[in-house]
Amino acid sequence: LPLCAALPAASVQAQNQPVIAMILLQFNARKLFSQVGHCLKRPSKLQLTQIEMSRQSSDLAEFREVFAKAKHITILTGAGASAESGVPTFRGAGGFWRKWQAQDLATPEAFSRNPSRVWEFYHYRRELMLSKKPNSAHIAIAECEARLSKQGRKVVVITQNIDELHKRAGSKDIYEIHGSLFKTRCTNCKHVAENYRSPICPALAGKGAPDPNSDDAKIPVEHLPRCEKSGCNGLLRPHVVWFGETLDSDILMEVNNELEICDLCLLVGTSSIVYPAALFAPQVAARGVPVAEFNTVITEATTQFRFYFQGPCGTTLPPALARHENKALLKEKRKRKEQLFKEQKKRKLLPDSILEEITSVPEKSDQAPDSSKEGEVCDSVQQSEEDSGLEEDVEDCVDTSQ
């Protein structure tokens, strides 16, 4: 059974024992085969329509309540998370570099036959990514992780992408299960190193144009990127998982541990067709843990998840992960402001009229403050707040009183 879509049948037949053993090491066998059987069964158009109709009613407020209670959140991201940054996938219609798609070049066999062409392809992708920026989905995830970490809560990103946009957005806890464009691995000594040079070697400068009419550079292998470890000088390759290769078993073990302890899972911009990553979210859902899918299209795994939010990830994800504020905390914020204003008054920074207006508001009032007056007060002391260095760290929680 070809459990990984990236593994062609011939490769699986040749390597079936270590591959199967590695996958079974990571996943409970009963869950694994039930999920594989379910995912491989393609639903009909009618079933997909029914899925879409049932998922259109997904309630953001309901998701926000679940999100507010979660202590360990796992976010699984795929190509759709980077699409709004202008990152090409080199798959499907129009997904060509020159006359090849990724699966024609991203293989050990292709690198063995023509390392110059493969390095041109990856050099182009590296240079392209240096010109791209994280989009609002990447930023929302990074900001969520930073905010929740102050509350003792955890956000972990497990990504199939090799573009490092999560890292550039500020995310810290990341598992790059398919590797990175900006890491190399020596084919001789196996040393892995970060590499952000542009170009990665002099011979590749100006090479890698995607035009179908462009000729191969045919760079001699000795001029391609080489290992810099003392006494090695081996040929470097991109540190990415190519078609026909298995994922790092150590990373898979760590990922599986995260999936086993998370209490909320988000599936962001992934087609759920590349294995074993396609099994991750169903594995979590099988434990009864809420899973929320954010995608432009429904997938074959959508029926297994509690939430589905359709649309570009950069549009749907930020409001889902935004900060919560409830009545009690808003009252506390107002009280803290009043205390600050009184302190500023002592330093002769506020006029009497503003102080009287502030102190006339009962501290325990359940009524909403007059927004127009509050605006006048806040405008008057905006600089005072900045000078004081006061930060309003409001914990993510929902208003359970309503």
Secondary structure as UniProt FT lines:
FT   TURN            5..6
FT   HELIX           9..26
FT   HELIX           29..40
FT   HELIX           45..55
FT   TURN            56..57
FT   HELIX           60..69
FT   STRAND          72..77
FT   HELIX           79..82
FT   HELIX           83..85
FT   TURN            93..94
FT   TURN            98..99
FT   HELIX           102..105
FT   HELIX           108..113
FT   HELIX           115..130
FT   HELIX           136..149
FT   TURN            150..152
FT   STRAND          154..159
FT   HELIX           165..169
FT   STRAND          174..176
FT   TURN            177..178
FT   STRAND          179..186
FT   TURN            187..189
FT   STRAND          192..194
FT   HELIX           202..204
FT   TURN            205..206
FT   TURN            212..213
FT   HELIX           221..223
FT   TURN            230..232
FT   STRAND          235..240
FT   TURN            243..244
FT   HELIX           249..261
FT   STRAND          264..268
FT   TURN            275..276
FT   HELIX           277..279
FT   HELIX           280..286
FT   TURN            287..288
FT   STRAND          291..295
FT   TURN            300..301
FT   HELIX           302..304
FT   STRAND          307..310
FT   HELIX           313..321
FT   HELIX           327..346
FT   TURN            347..348
FT   HELIX           352..359
FT   TURN            363..364
FT   HELIX           371..388
FT   TURN            400..401
//
